[in-house]
Amino acid sequence: MSERSSGDLLLKVENMHTFYGTIEALKGISIDVHEGEIVTLIGANGAGKSTTLRSINGLNQPREGTITFRGQDITRRPPHEIVGMGISQSPEGRRLFPHMSVIENLEMGAFQRNDRKQIREDLDRVYGLFPRLAERKSQRAGTLSGGEQQMCAIGRALMARPQLLMLDEPSMGLAPIFVENIHEINEQGTTILLVEQNALMALDAADRGYVLETGHVALADEAKSLRQNEQVRKAYLGES
């Protein structure tokens, strides 16, 4: 899959330092994502994976460093502008609107759009990816199973028609079909930046990966090479 990495540079993060109060969560993160790729960030809890996504999407603006998307500096842009430019996220913990129906949650993903015909096409695309959502479209999101809620959260992010889809812990509840889903979304033309606790599953899905340790990039390589890396196998793949 790695031959796709020759696509245009879509996202460039350079020397990013992000803080929570006085605590430095990211200590100079640099990553690249090329068009058409699936790139994963793996690492232990607290390594800075989710904070990296929150810095890219504008929820936690970095104190230092730059984030460039399609050649434009988005480091200080507010989150709604970043979504409008083509980056959307399915957050950790799903964060659905529990009292709203599945279709209402999906439509919320398209709230900045007014191209009704394309919105209908994208809704059909989501139902094609996740047929269970079509069956449950009138059901309140809070009453769905964990896996169905995960499908709804990913579907909602896709309804923004992103050029870059960021997924935070998407395998929760979706494990058996996870890699298949990710590849199908990617093959339909969406570049993916994936944060995943299940390192083995993430490296199976991805073209390239970055290993994060306590707020910095410890390793960066093709996913296949990281899977074979002894240090990664011991630390993240549960092998002794």
N, C-alpha and C positions, 0 to 999 in steps of 0.2 A: 504493500500500500504506500510505502514511503516515497514512491516516485511522484506522488501528488504534491510533495512539498516544494516542487519547483514553481508552483503557482505564485501569483503576486503576493507581496507582503501585505497582510490585512491588518494585523495588530502588532505593535511593537511597544513593549514596556521596557524602559531603561532606568536602572538604578533607583527603583522605587522604594521609598521609606514611608511607611504608614504607621501612625501612632494611635493608641487608645489612651487618651490622657497623656500621662508621662511614660507609658509603656510602649516601647518600640516593637511593633508586631512584625513589620517587614523591614529588613535591614539591607536594602539594596538589591531587590529582585529585578532581574532582567529576563524577559521571555519574548519569543517571536511566535506568531501564528500566521501561516501562509494560507491563501485561499484554497479551499477544498480539503484541508487537513482535518484530522481529529488529533488534537493534542491533549494530553492528560497531565494533571498535577497530582503527584502522589506524595504521601508523607504521613507521619504520625499525627494524632490529635494535637492541635496547638502549633503545628509547623508553619501555618500562615496561608493555607490553601484557600479557605473561604475569604479571608481578608484580602487576598489577591483579587478575587472576583469582585468583592465589594469596592475595592479601589478602582477597578476598571469601570464598574457600572455607576460610579459617582456617589455611592452611599458613604464611603470613607475616603475623602480626598487625601492624597499623599501630601506630606510636607516637602518632600524632595523627589526629584525624578520626573520623567515624562511618560505619558501614555499617548500613543499615536494610533489612530484608526483611519485606514485608507489615506494616509498622509496628512491627516488633520490632527492637531493637538487637542485632545479631549480631557486633559488632566484636571481642569477646573470646571468642566461642564456639569450642569445639574443632571440628575438621573433621567428626567423625562426627555431631555434633548438627546442624551446618549441612546435611549430607546429609539427615538425618531431617526437617528443616524444609522441604525441597523444593528444594534447589539441588544439582545434580550436574554433574560435569565430565568431558569427554573430554580428557585431557591431551595436551600436545605430546609427540610421540615415542611415543604410543599406550600404552606401559607395560602391555602385556598380561602375563598369566602364561603364558610360552611353552610350558611343559611340560603345561599343562592344555588340555583340549579347548575348542573354540569354545563349546559349550553350558555348560561349567563356568565359563568366563570370563563369559558372559552372566549366569549365575546368581549370580556374585559381586556383580554390580551390585544384586541384590535381597537382599543378606545381612541388611539390617535389617528386612526385611518378613516377615510370616508369613501374608499373605493369598494362599494357594496358588492359588485359582481366578484371581485377578487377575494373579498372576505368570505363569500359563500364558497368559492373554490377552495380556499384554505381550510374552511370548516370541513369540507368533504375530504380534504387531504388528511386532516387530523383523525377523522372517523375511519379513514382507510388504514392509517397507521395503528389506531387503537379502536377496533370495532366495538369493544366493550363500552366505550364512551357513547357510541351511537345508541346502544341499547339502553343506556342509563341517562340520556340527555336531559330528561325532565326531572331526574332525581336530585335531591339536595346533596351538594358535594360533601357535606359533613357526614353523610350516612354511607358513603362509599367505603370499600375496603382500602387498606393501605396501598396496595398495588394500583387500584383504580384511581386513587387520589394522586398517585405519582404520575400516572398517564395524563390526568387532567392538568396537572401543573406543567408538564412538558408541552402538552397541547396548547395551553394558554400562552406559553412563551413563543411557540411557533406561530400563533395567530398575529404576532407583531410583524410577521414575515422578515425575520432577521437575516442579515448576512453572516453574523456570528452568533451562535447559540451557546450560552454558558450554562452548564449543568452542574449543580452542586449536590453531590450524593444521590444521583438518580437511580442507583440500583436498589435502594431501600424499597422492598416490596415488589421489585420488578426482576429480581435476579435471573430467573430462567430465560427470559426473552430479552434481557437487557442489551447484550451485544448486537443481537439481530435488529432491535429497534434503532440503536445508535447508527449502525451501518446504513439502514434504510433512509433515515433522516439525512445522513451525509450524502448518500447517493442521489438524493433528490436536489442536491445543490447547496446544502447548508454547512458551513464550516463550524466545527465544534471545539469548544474548550471545556474540558471535563475535569471536575474535581471529584475524586472517588476514594473512599476509605478502603474499598476492596481492590487492592493494588493489582492482583492477578487478573481480575475482570477488566479493570481499566486498561492494562497493558495489552490484553487480548483485543480490546476495541480500538486502540489508538494506533496512529502512525508514529508519533514521537511522544516522549515524555520528559518531564522535569521532576526530579526528586527534591522536595523542600525539607529542610531541617532548620528548626528554630529561626524562621524568618529569612533564610537565604537559600539560594539554589545550590545544592550539594552535588548534583549530577544532572546532566542533560544528554540525551542520546535517542536513537531510534528505539521504539517500544520493544522490538525483538531483542535488541542488544541489552536493554535494561532487564528484560526477563531472564537473560542468561548471566547477568552480572551477579557475582557471588555475594557482594555486599548487599545488593537489593534483595536477593533471594533470602538471605538470612534475616534482614531487618523487616521486610515488608511482605514477603511471600510465605512466612511461617516455616521456612526450611532451616534445619540445623546444620 
